[in-house]
Amino acid sequence: MERNNFNNLIALAKNNDAEFLALFNEIYPDFVSSLKSINPKIRSSELEFCAMTFLNFSTKHIAQYTFVTVRAVQIRKNRLRKKLNIASDIDFNNWMRDQIQRTPQAKQELSIETI
């Protein structure tokens, strides 16, 4: 069932479907709360963009799926770097993936696994 949800998530992202963020939030509930704890004023369109980078979509694919230019995606990444205080020498997609590791619930789960 989880695999099916993930495949649906990817399909929704590729189709630029409005339900993408809702399903993403169901599968990765800690991700959005992690970003909102860094900047509570982050917009849903920015969260959607961050979710796509979390899923490791390339700049080219994000541009293709959201019907914008590659340059527009690059500019958005730079603006989000500033908004979320991400250093320019850090890989943007990896930083997004690391957000799951930084949430309190994820830390608790990791500590349970090590026991």
C-alpha positions as CSV (number, residue, x, y, z in Angstrom):
1,M,0.0,0.0,0.0
2,E,2.8,2.4,0.8
3,R,4.4,1.8,-2.6
4,N,1.1,2.6,-4.2
5,N,0.8,5.9,-2.3
6,F,4.3,6.8,-3.3
7,N,3.6,6.0,-7.0
8,N,0.4,8.1,-6.7
9,L,2.5,10.9,-5.1
10,I,4.9,10.9,-8.0
11,A,2.1,10.9,-10.6
12,L,0.4,13.8,-8.9
13,A,3.7,15.8,-8.9
14,K,4.3,15.1,-12.6
15,N,0.7,16.2,-13.4
16,N,1.1,19.4,-11.2
17,D,-2.1,18.2,-9.4
18,A,-3.4,20.3,-6.5
19,E,-3.7,17.1,-4.4
20,F,0.1,16.6,-4.5
21,L,0.9,18.5,-1.3
22,A,-2.0,16.9,0.7
23,L,-0.8,13.4,-0.2
24,F,2.9,14.4,0.4
25,N,1.9,15.7,3.9
26,E,0.2,12.4,4.7
27,I,3.3,10.4,3.7
28,Y,5.8,12.8,5.2
29,P,4.0,14.7,8.0
30,D,7.1,15.9,9.7
31,F,8.6,17.6,6.6
32,V,6.2,20.5,6.4
33,S,6.2,21.1,10.2
34,S,10.0,21.1,10.1
35,L,10.0,23.8,7.4
36,K,7.3,25.8,9.1
37,S,9.4,25.8,12.3
38,I,12.2,27.4,10.4
39,N,10.0,30.0,8.7
40,P,6.3,30.1,9.7
41,K,5.5,32.4,6.8
42,I,6.5,29.8,4.1
43,R,3.7,29.6,1.5
44,S,2.0,26.4,0.3
45,S,3.4,26.9,-3.2
46,E,6.9,27.0,-1.7
47,L,6.1,23.9,0.4
48,E,5.1,22.2,-2.8
49,F,8.3,23.2,-4.4
50,C,10.3,22.0,-1.4
51,A,8.4,18.7,-1.5
52,M,9.5,18.2,-5.1
53,T,13.1,18.8,-4.2
54,F,12.7,16.4,-1.2
55,L,11.6,13.8,-3.7
56,N,14.9,14.6,-5.5
57,F,13.3,15.9,-8.7
58,S,15.9,17.7,-10.8
59,T,15.6,21.4,-11.7
60,K,14.8,20.5,-15.2
61,H,12.0,18.1,-14.1
62,I,10.5,20.6,-11.7
63,A,10.4,23.2,-14.5
64,Q,8.7,20.7,-16.8
65,Y,6.1,19.6,-14.3
66,T,5.3,23.1,-13.1
67,F,5.3,24.7,-16.6
68,V,8.0,27.2,-15.8
69,T,11.5,27.8,-17.2
70,V,14.6,26.2,-15.7
71,R,15.8,29.7,-14.8
72,A,12.5,30.3,-12.8
73,V,13.2,27.2,-10.8
74,Q,16.8,28.3,-10.1
75,I,15.6,31.7,-8.9
76,R,13.0,30.0,-6.7
77,K,15.7,27.8,-5.1
78,N,17.9,30.9,-4.4
79,R,15.0,32.7,-2.8
80,L,14.2,29.7,-0.7
81,R,17.8,29.4,0.3
82,K,17.6,32.9,1.7
83,K,14.2,32.3,3.3
84,L,15.3,29.1,5.0
85,N,18.9,30.2,5.7
86,I,20.5,27.5,3.6
87,A,24.2,28.1,2.8
88,S,25.1,28.3,-0.9
89,D,27.7,25.5,-0.5
90,I,25.0,23.0,0.7
91,D,23.1,20.8,-1.8
92,F,19.5,22.1,-1.8
93,N,17.9,18.7,-2.4
94,N,20.0,17.0,0.3
95,W,19.2,19.7,2.8
96,M,15.5,19.1,2.1
97,R,16.0,15.3,2.7
98,D,17.8,16.1,5.9
99,Q,14.8,17.9,7.3
100,I,13.1,14.6,8.1
101,Q,16.1,13.6,10.2
102,R,15.9,16.9,12.2
103,T,12.4,16.6,13.4
104,P,11.8,15.6,17.0
105,Q,9.7,12.6,16.1
106,A,12.3,11.3,13.6
107,K,15.0,11.8,16.3
108,Q,12.9,9.8,18.7
109,E,12.4,7.0,16.2
110,L,16.1,7.0,15.4
111,S,17.0,6.7,19.1
112,I,14.5,3.9,19.5
113,E,16.1,2.0,16.6
114,T,19.5,2.3,18.2
115,I,18.4,0.7,21.5
